[in-house]
Amino acid sequence: MSDTTEPAPIQPPPAATPPRGRGRLARREARLAWRLLLPTLFAVSLAVVVPLLAIFWISVKPVELADLRPPAPVVRESLRGSGEEMRIQYRLRNSSRDREIRGVVLTDTLPGVLRLRGEPEAPCTVEGREITCDFGDIEGGFRASVEVPVAGDEDEEVLEAAAEGSAPVVTGQASHVLTDGTFTLANFARIFDGEAFWRVLGVTLFYTFFGTAGALLVGLFAALLLDRSFRGQGILRGLYLFPYVAPVIAVAFTWVTLFDPFSGSANALLLRMGVTGEAINFFGERPLALIMVTLFEVWRYFPLSFLFILARMQSIDTDMYEAADMDGASPFQKFRYLSLPQLTGILSVLFLLRFIWTFNKFDDIFLLTGGNAGTRVLTVNVYEQAFALSNIGAGAAVAVVIFLCLVLFSAFFFRVMSREEGL
Amino acid sequence: MRVLWFGFVAGPLLGALWAVVAVVTVAVAVAFATGEAVRPGIGMAVLAGALAGLAAVVRGARWLTMLVALAITASLAVAGAGVLRFGPEVAPRLEAVSVLLAAAAIAGPVARVLEGVGFRAITRHAFEAAVIRFLTGFGYVFFTAIVVIPFYVMIMTSLKSQQALLQNPLDFTLELGRGADLFRSYRELLTDYDFGRYLWTSFVVSVLTVLVTLAFSIPGAYAVARLRFRGRALFSRSILLIYMVPMIVLALPIYIGFSMAGLRNTVFGIVLIYPVTTIPVALYMLQGYFRGLPAEVEEAGLMDGLGRLAVIWKITLPLSLPALASVSLYVFMIAWNEFLLAFMLLDDPSKFTLTRGIASLNSSEIPRQHLMAGAVIATVPIMALFLGLERFMTRGLAAGAVKG
């Protein structure tokens, strides 16, 4: 290598590096994806995210059911007296008993058949045919009546119709409790107050746990029954799904009718069979009502568990069972050592999901007992606080508690879910 | 446990257990069908069942078991201490028929359960197989009873008259003498209580909910399943999360918002809010299905010059018709059965959906059979749909829904 003229080194071709960043195609794909998702995102955020934020907001506001309508001035007009005594009377009041309305002004037109007879009562003034009464700020519970003396030549009834024919317009501004700056922790203080809350929580956990576990076990039993092919299997499978498919309101009222203490067939049957001496109030007695709503939950939702477990069972490889048969495993051993381990994945995922949804359940208990007789769960408590006790703020506070529990459960759920991936 | 592995122990034991199941079933069935005073004699049932079980393991011949069971139940009945006890005014013919029924219900299954079980020591296999046969039989009886009884009560109550119901709540025999008057509750509901209109409202609302849900969830599900974009994993996870938010938490703000916007008491408001509860479910179900479709078919379409949207319209959707059917059915069912929102948002009887209409029947002034007739009216269409399309429905339920 002693040549003076060294040949230019051959440039290696530029290394084939993968393109960095996202290419045009990828960007176009992402844009399309977002466009396709946009309507859903919009709808969901409007109807889920906004209400969720709202519920947090409401839970720290002192708002009652009656406050939903903003306070407004209400006016009533009437023509009183006759002849020399004749006057138009305006009676004004604040629709709210404790919230003030600012800048209340009443305006009305004096009809042509009437003329002013003297000075109007303060704070009213008359200019031409325009009556204006400036009340300024009125506090909650404000009531006043002002009179404008008038006279007219026509028949009294005509005058009255004319006076009341021109409706007075009244304006005023009131801050709405939902949007103003008053905040309070009283809602939370109220719902956590005393043992009532812990009792509700205890009932919720009992109902949720036993309802879920019961539905799962009964569903497992049903799935074992139907995990074989025989004539009528399809019919039975359809039949066993009935409780879940029927409208909850129909089946809940059927249970209420069936277990009615006076005209219920269940009581009649038990009395006939001599199991009980007197009618049992199934949905009205303290521990029994809770057991009954839990049984209802099991009855209504075992079909779902059975459907999922059955689907999983039918996907288990039959070779395994054949091998076990060769080894002389007994039927119970096959269930215990082969089927059950295969099913733990789906069982645990189902348990967690159903646990969350049972926790969220409102309709069933509300329709069966209305939350009475020791069956008030958190969700029913939301309704109870907000509508029965007319305290929207307290209802929202309970809803916030439910939501926080839910976040806790879901965090746990996603952890287990990514481990199992059974679903 | 080992003591059970003898035919002469297992036979009578399983026989007696089955006899109790059979006798209770027959007693309940007869009571519900006729309204007569029937009750099971548990002690006698145990005796009869044990003897039948013994007969089954001694000879293993089915006819012998039958004969023994029949003879025992009959003689017990003649002796006045039968497996079924009747009230004083029960017709003898009914007594005879029910006792025969009970005997058959004991004998047949006992012989079947104890097939292949000998008198002396038996293998663990034979024993467990017998137990499983027993549990299977029990399971069929149990599940059928718990599902059928409430629906039977629902239908039969709706056909009763108020005073017949109060007189004997157990008597569900049809009073055929009433003729067309049997359906009086239905007629009154449809004419006086406007249930025809509620049916129509519910139908319209459910169909619109299905259409709107599909319009939103098909593009969304396709994007999540097929297209690559940042935040895809997060997105598909948050679908599931939103799907878990309980309606009661959202119902309060929705109620307030609807009150302010004047959307309460309008069918439009209901159609606006129902799809929101179903879009996440539908999206979740559909994206699962879209993922399972072979991407190659779509890629072929892309190569041949179709745009993405054309691919979705011409290739993906036709391929997913079964899934679309399942999702539609499931969404229809949710909308049809929905109660909470309808209950909170509708006060005006002329705007009621069916479920809201039934809720308004639940008062002490309206007779029970009207309530049950309303329940039947709400249940029958969804059941008819379900039975007609059971295949799609079960798939739909299994695919997306652990929700209820």
Interface residues (C-beta under 8 A of the other chain):
Chain A: A26 E29 A30 L32 A33 W34 L36 L37 P39 T40 A43 V44 L46 A47 V48 V50 P51 L52 A54 I55 I58 L68 L178 F221 A222 L224 L225 G234 L236 R237 G238 L239 Y240 L241 F242 P243 Y244 V245 A246 P247 V248 I249 A250 V251 F253 T254 W255 T257 L258 D260 F262 S263 G264 S265 N267 A268 L269 R272 M273 G274 W299 R300 Y301 L304 L307 F308 A311 S330 P331 F332 L350 L353 R354 I356 W357 F359 N360 K361 F362 D363 L367 T379 V382 Y383 A386 I392 G395 A396 A399 I402 F403 L406 S410 F414 L423
Chain B: A27 V28 A31 F32 A37 V38 R39 P40 G87 R124 H125 E128 A129 I132 T136 G139 Y140 F143 T144 I146 V147 V148 I149 P150 F151 V153 M154 T157 L165 L166 N168 P169 L170 F172 A215 F216 S217 P219 G220 Y222 A223 V224 L227 R228 F229 R230 R232 F235 R237 L241 I242 M244 V245 P246 M247 I248 V249 L250 A251 L252 P253 I254 I256 G257 S259 M260 I273 P275 V276 I279 P280 L283 R308 M333 W336 N337 F339 L340 L354 T355 I358 A359 N362 R368 L371 M372 G374 A375 V376 A378 T379 I382 M383 F386 L387 E390 M393 T394 L397 A398 A401 V402 K403 G404
